[in-house]
Amino acid sequence: MLTDKAIEKLSVDAKRQHTVKQKSDDDEKRGFGRLIVRAQPSGNVRFWYRYRQLNKWVFLELGAYDRKGEAGLSLAGARLKLQELIAKRASSNDGDLKTHLQEEKQTHRLAVERHRKAIADEAEQAKESTFRKLLETYVEYLEKLGKQSSKDVRSLFRKNVFEAWPELSAKKAADVTVPELTEVLRKMINNGIGRNTAKLRSYVRAAYTLAMQASNDPTVPVSAQLFNLTQNPAASIPALSQFNRTRDRTLDAAELGYYIRRVEQLPSLVTRSLILLSLYLGGQRPTQLARVRRENLDIVASTVMLFDPKGKRTSGPRQHILPLSSKAISLFKPLLHLNQEILFSSDGKVNIRIETVSNAVTQISNDMAESGEARSPFEMRDIRRTCETMLAAMGVSSEVRAQIQSHGLGGVQNRHYDRHNYMTEKRHTLDTWVKKLARVRAEHKLPK
């Protein structure tokens, strides 16, 4: 059996006798080959793997010998490498280890070439990283996070940048200037869409920020790293806060009573149920409620699970579980009878378009304003604010209201310390809320 001492003696003998000296390791089983060490007169000592193939001796070089294993293979390292080759030979065709190793080398070479080509392609793509590609990458990032706003952002970019400014869209993102972006926003303001102008400026700034931070953030897609940005042109433009007006419209009891009556007259079961459930569940966001599937509904436990992707979450939407009153269950049951996995769907294949729901509420608002049932028109989002305001007037704490409407729950206390599920409080509040709505509805009837 080979030892370090024996190898060193072999090297000394080779130098003294000016001839090649060879010694085999007897540590291997018969038929698997041997570890051979060869010492040259020059002092060069190398390990070899010797085995028989078709009645011929085959030698494969393993590497130079180094007792410490730093500048070459130690004896233990050589034996380990030998075992790897024995295993590869056993798994190769006809025990042809040399061919097997050549194929491995070829495979590795091709993999290296593919990797280099991919890097070259990415470098080429970086040279052509346009403003449009930057904005599209940002939308894809929002979609990956499950952000509800992604569709609106894509539409905003398409209408006000890609279609309105094709030459700017094709320009390198790194070369877009502050005056050019300012001109885009000025045109939108002149067209009377100030709110969307503020949104566009905010989204463009976020897109540039995403790309500029991509190299330090592993959650950002690799494609965002290819723009070679050094500045954010949107960051130099004022926030246009004058266009971000906060709405304060709420419905009073009479308006809400008439609203319920009119919603109940909508011909579409799906649209009608979604709007009413949004109200009876304490002002839920219709966009989130519209995504409820059969599996999210538990009639036995009287609960429904929504998913809230809003806020700066990177770990996916937060589960938002709500208790169901008997009224809410009665609204869900007809949807279950449609025998669809997607509850709020006209064809069972895709979710109802939120624009359909919004348009229905807008039509009801216009009809109520025209008939004098409402003091002024309102929007679908005003219903959520109305619920919050009325619940507060009923004495429901801000904490419970936040749990019902799933807002303001991203703070340190709620994320890390408060593990109470508030189900009892939510059930009591929503049961009381349903009774409140029943009284409001009963006191305000539509003229026949």
C-alpha positions in Angstrom: 0.0 0.0 0.0 1.3 3.5 -0.9 2.3 5.9 1.8 3.7 9.4 1.7 7.0 8.0 3.0 7.1 5.4 0.3 6.3 8.0 -2.4 9.1 10.3 -1.2 11.5 7.4 -1.1 10.5 6.5 -4.7 11.3 10.1 -5.8 14.7 10.0 -4.1 15.5 6.6 -5.8 14.4 8.0 -9.2 16.8 10.9 -8.9 19.7 8.8 -7.6 19.3 6.1 -10.2 18.4 8.5 -13.1 15.4 6.3 -14.1 11.6 6.3 -13.8 10.3 4.6 -10.7 6.8 3.3 -10.4 4.8 1.8 -7.6 1.2 0.7 -7.3 -1.3 1.1 -4.5 -2.7 -2.3 -3.4 -5.7 -0.8 -1.8 -8.2 -1.5 -4.6 -10.2 -4.7 -5.4 -9.1 -6.9 -8.3 -10.6 -5.9 -11.7 -11.1 -2.2 -10.9 -7.6 -1.1 -11.7 -4.8 0.4 -9.6 -3.6 3.8 -8.4 0.0 4.2 -9.8 2.6 6.7 -8.7 5.5 7.5 -11.1 8.6 9.4 -10.1 10.8 11.0 -12.8 14.5 11.6 -12.4 13.7 15.3 -12.6 11.8 15.0 -9.3 8.3 15.2 -10.9 6.0 12.8 -9.2 2.5 12.1 -10.7 -0.5 9.9 -10.0 -2.0 7.6 -12.7 -5.0 5.4 -12.9 -4.1 2.0 -14.5 -6.7 -0.5 -15.7 -7.2 -3.1 -18.4 -9.4 -2.4 -21.4 -9.8 -5.1 -24.2 -6.7 -6.9 -22.8 -4.6 -3.7 -23.0 -3.2 -1.5 -20.2 -4.8 2.0 -20.1 -3.2 4.8 -18.2 -5.1 8.0 -17.2 -3.2 10.8 -15.5 -4.7 12.1 -12.3 -2.3 14.9 -11.4 0.9 15.8 -9.7 1.7 14.7 -6.2 1.9 17.1 -3.3 1.9 15.8 0.3 -0.2 18.7 1.6 -2.6 18.7 -1.4 -2.0 22.4 -2.1 0.1 22.4 -5.3 -1.2 19.1 -6.4 -3.0 15.9 -5.2 -2.3 14.5 -1.8 -2.4 10.7 -1.5 -5.8 10.8 0.0 -7.0 13.2 -2.8 -5.6 10.9 -5.4 -7.5 7.9 -3.9 -10.7 9.9 -3.8 -10.3 10.9 -7.5 -9.5 7.3 -8.4 -12.8 6.2 -6.8 -14.7 8.8 -8.9 -13.1 7.5 -12.0 -13.8 3.9 -11.1 -17.5 4.8 -10.6 -17.6 6.6 -14.0 -16.0 3.7 -15.7 -18.6 1.3 -14.2 -21.4 3.5 -15.6 -19.8 4.1 -19.0 -20.5 2.1 -22.2 -18.3 -1.0 -22.3 -16.1 0.4 -19.5 -14.6 2.9 -22.0 -13.6 5.5 -19.5 -11.5 7.6 -21.9 -14.5 8.1 -24.3 -16.7 8.9 -21.3 -14.3 11.6 -20.1 -14.0 13.0 -23.6 -17.8 13.3 -23.8 -17.9 14.9 -20.4 -15.3 17.4 -21.5 -17.2 18.1 -24.7 -20.4 18.6 -22.8 -18.7 21.0 -20.4 -17.2 22.9 -23.3 -20.6 23.4 -24.9 -22.1 24.5 -21.6 -19.3 27.1 -21.3 -19.9 28.3 -24.8 -23.6 28.6 -24.2 -22.9 30.6 -21.0 -20.6 32.9 -22.9 -23.1 33.4 -25.6 -25.8 34.1 -23.1 -23.6 36.8 -21.5 -22.9 38.2 -24.9 -26.6 38.3 -25.8 -27.3 40.0 -22.5 -24.6 42.6 -23.3 -26.1 43.1 -26.7 -29.6 43.5 -25.2 -28.2 46.0 -22.7 -27.1 48.1 -25.7 -30.6 48.1 -27.0 -32.4 48.5 -23.6 -35.1 50.9 -24.6 -37.4 53.1 -22.5 -40.3 50.9 -23.6 -38.5 47.8 -22.4 -37.8 49.4 -19.1 -41.4 50.2 -18.5 -42.5 46.8 -19.7 -40.0 45.2 -17.3 -41.6 47.2 -14.4 -45.1 46.0 -15.3 -43.8 42.3 -15.5 -42.3 42.8 -12.0 -45.7 44.1 -10.7 -47.4 41.1 -12.3 -45.0 38.7 -10.7 -45.8 40.2 -7.3 -49.5 39.8 -8.0 -50.2 43.5 -7.8 -53.7 44.5 -8.8 -52.4 47.7 -10.3 -50.3 46.0 -13.0 -53.1 46.1 -15.7 -53.8 49.8 -15.1 -50.0 50.5 -15.2 -49.6 48.6 -18.5 -52.6 50.5 -20.0 -51.3 53.8 -18.8 -47.9 53.2 -20.4 -49.4 52.0 -23.6 -51.8 54.9 -24.1 -49.6 57.8 -22.9 -46.0 56.6 -23.8 -45.8 53.8 -26.3 -48.6 55.0 -28.7 -48.3 58.7 -28.0 -44.4 58.9 -28.1 -43.1 56.0 -30.3 -39.7 57.6 -30.9 -39.1 58.2 -27.2 -40.3 54.7 -26.5 -37.6 53.3 -28.8 -34.9 55.4 -27.2 -32.4 53.9 -24.8 -33.8 54.2 -21.3 -30.4 55.6 -20.1 -30.6 58.4 -22.6 -34.1 59.7 -21.8 -33.9 63.2 -20.5 -35.8 65.2 -17.9 -37.1 67.7 -20.6 -38.4 64.8 -22.8 -40.2 63.2 -19.9 -41.6 66.6 -18.8 -43.0 67.0 -22.3 -44.9 63.7 -22.0 -46.4 64.8 -18.8 -47.2 68.3 -20.1 -49.2 66.9 -23.0 -51.3 64.7 -20.6 -52.0 67.7 -18.3 -53.1 69.8 -21.4 -55.5 66.9 -22.3 -57.1 67.2 -18.9 -55.9 64.0 -17.3 -54.0 65.4 -14.4 -54.6 62.4 -12.1 -53.2 60.0 -14.6 -50.3 62.3 -15.2 -49.3 62.1 -11.6 -49.6 58.4 -11.7 -47.5 58.1 -14.8 -44.7 60.2 -13.3 -44.8 58.0 -10.2 -44.7 54.7 -12.1 -41.9 55.9 -14.4 -39.9 56.9 -11.4 -40.5 53.5 -9.8 -39.4 51.7 -13.0 -36.1 53.6 -13.1 -35.6 53.0 -9.4 -36.3 49.3 -9.8 -33.6 49.0 -12.6 -31.1 51.1 -10.7 -31.4 48.9 -7.6 -31.6 45.6 -9.4 -28.0 44.6 -8.8 -28.5 44.8 -5.0 -31.9 43.2 -4.9 -32.2 39.5 -5.6 -36.0 39.7 -5.9 -35.8 41.9 -9.0 -35.7 40.1 -12.3 -32.3 39.8 -14.1 -33.7 41.7 -17.1 -33.9 44.8 -14.9 -30.2 44.9 -14.5 -29.5 45.4 -18.2 -30.2 49.1 -18.7 -27.0 50.6 -17.4 -28.8 53.5 -15.7 -27.0 56.2 -13.8 -29.8 58.6 -13.2 -33.6 58.7 -12.8 -35.1 61.5 -15.0 -38.5 61.2 -13.2 -36.9 61.9 -9.9 -36.2 65.5 -11.0 -39.8 66.2 -11.8 -42.2 67.5 -9.0 -44.6 65.0 -7.6 -47.7 66.8 -9.1 -49.4 66.4 -5.8 -52.1 68.9 -6.8 -53.6 66.2 -9.0 -53.7 63.6 -6.2 -56.9 64.8 -4.6 -58.3 62.6 -1.8 -61.9 61.9 -2.3 -64.2 62.4 0.7 -67.6 61.5 -0.8 -69.7 59.2 1.4 -73.3 58.1 1.2 -75.7 58.9 4.0 -78.3 56.4 5.3 -80.9 57.4 2.8 -78.6 57.3 -0.2 -77.3 53.9 1.0 -80.8 52.6 1.3 -81.7 53.6 -2.2 -78.4 52.2 -3.5 -79.1 48.8 -2.0 -82.5 48.7 -3.6 -81.2 49.6 -7.0 -78.3 47.1 -6.8 -80.9 44.4 -6.1 -82.6 45.2 -9.4 -79.5 44.5 -11.5 -80.3 41.7 -14.0 -76.9 40.0 -13.7 -76.6 37.6 -10.8 -72.8 37.8 -10.8 -72.6 41.6 -10.9 -75.4 42.0 -8.4 -73.9 39.5 -5.9 -70.5 41.0 -6.1 -71.6 44.5 -5.4 -73.9 43.4 -2.5 -71.3 41.2 -1.0 -68.7 44.0 -1.1 -71.2 46.1 0.9 -72.5 43.4 3.3 -68.9 42.3 4.1 -68.1 45.7 5.4 -66.8 47.5 2.3 -64.4 44.9 0.7 -62.5 45.9 -2.4 -64.5 44.5 -5.4 -61.3 43.6 -7.2 -60.2 41.2 -4.4 -63.7 39.8 -3.9 -64.0 39.1 -7.6 -61.1 36.7 -7.4 -62.8 34.4 -4.8 -62.9 30.8 -5.9 -65.1 27.9 -4.7 -62.2 26.6 -2.7 -61.9 29.9 -0.8 -65.4 29.6 0.5 -66.3 27.5 3.6 -70.1 27.5 4.1 -69.8 25.1 7.1 -67.4 27.3 9.0 -69.1 30.5 7.6 -65.9 32.0 6.3 -64.4 33.3 3.1 -60.8 33.8 2.3 -59.7 36.8 0.2 -56.1 37.6 -0.9 -54.8 41.1 -0.4 -51.8 42.0 -2.5 -51.8 45.7 -1.8 -48.9 47.4 -0.1 -45.2 46.7 -0.4 -45.3 43.0 -0.1 -42.8 40.7 -1.7 -43.9 37.4 -0.2 -47.2 37.2 -2.0 -50.8 38.4 -1.1 -51.8 38.3 2.5 -54.7 36.0 3.4 -57.7 38.0 4.5 -60.3 35.8 6.2 -63.8 37.1 6.9 -66.7 35.6 8.8 -69.9 35.2 6.9 -73.3 36.4 8.1 -76.4 34.5 7.1 -77.1 37.4 4.7 -73.6 36.9 3.0 -74.2 33.1 2.8 -77.5 33.7 1.1 -75.7 35.8 -1.5 -73.0 33.2 -2.1 -75.3 30.2 -2.4 -76.7 31.1 -5.9 -73.2 31.4 -7.1 -72.3 28.0 -5.8 -75.3 26.6 -7.8 -73.6 27.8 -11.0 -71.1 24.9 -10.3 -68.1 27.0 -11.3 -64.6 27.1 -9.7 -64.5 30.8 -10.3 -67.6 32.1 -8.5 -67.7 35.6 -10.0 -67.7 34.7 -13.7 -70.2 34.9 -16.5 -68.8 31.9 -18.3 -66.9 30.0 -15.5 -63.6 30.6 -17.3 -62.5 34.1 -16.4 -63.2 36.5 -13.6 -65.8 39.2 -14.1 -64.2 42.4 -15.4 -64.0 45.0 -12.7 -65.0 47.6 -15.3 -68.3 45.8 -15.6 -68.9 46.2 -11.9 -67.7 49.8 -11.9 -69.9 50.7 -14.8 -73.0 49.2 -13.1 -72.3 51.4 -10.0 -71.7 54.5 -12.1 -75.1 53.9 -13.9 -76.8 53.5 -10.5 -75.1 56.7 -9.3 -76.3 58.7 -12.3 -79.8 57.4 -12.0 -79.9 58.2 -8.3 -78.6 61.7 -8.8 -81.1 62.3 -11.6 -84.0 61.1 -9.5 -82.9 63.0 -6.4 -82.1 59.9 -4.4 -78.5 61.1 -4.2 -77.3 64.6 -3.5 -74.4 64.1 -6.0 -72.9 61.3 -8.1 -70.6 58.8 -6.5 -68.1 56.2 -7.5 -67.6 52.5 -6.6 -64.7 53.3 -4.3 -66.9 55.7 -2.3 -68.9 52.7 -1.0 -65.9 51.4 0.8 -65.4 54.8 2.4 -69.1 54.9 3.4 -68.8 51.5 5.1 -65.7 52.7 7.1 -67.4 55.9 8.1 -70.7 54.3 9.2 -68.9 51.5 11.1 -66.9 54.2 13.0 -70.2 56.0 13.8 -71.5 52.7 15.2 -68.6 52.7 17.7 -66.5 50.0 16.0 -62.9 50.6 16.9 -60.3 51.6 14.2 -58.4 48.3 14.9 -61.5 46.1 14.1 -62.4 48.3 11.1 -58.8 47.8 9.8 -59.1 44.0 10.3 -62.4 44.0 8.4 -61.3 46.1 5.5 -57.7 44.8 5.5 -55.9 48.1 5.6 -53.1 49.6 7.7 -52.0 46.1 8.8 -48.4 46.4 7.5 -46.9 47.9 10.6 -44.3 46.3 12.9 -46.9 45.5 15.6 -49.3 43.7 13.2 -46.6 41.9 11.2 -44.6 40.6 14.1 -46.4 40.8 17.4 -50.2 40.8 17.1 -51.2 37.2 16.3 -54.9 37.6 17.3 -57.1 36.7 14.4 -60.0 39.1 15.5 -62.5 36.6 14.1 -64.9 37.0 17.1 -64.8 40.8 16.8 -65.2 40.7 13.0 -68.2 38.3 13.2 -69.9 40.4 15.8 -69.3 43.6 13.9 -70.5 42.2 10.5 -73.6 40.7 12.1 -74.4 44.2 13.5 -73.6 45.8 10.2 -76.0 43.6 8.3 -78.8 44.5 10.7 -77.9 48.2 10.2 -78.1 47.8 6.4 -81.4 45.9 6.8 -82.9 48.9 8.7 -81.5 51.4 6.2 -83.0 49.4 3.3 -86.4 49.0 4.9 -86.6 52.8 5.6 -85.9 53.8 2.0 -88.0 52.3 -0.7 -87.9 53.1 -4.4 -91.1 54.7 -5.9 -93.1 52.1 -7.8 
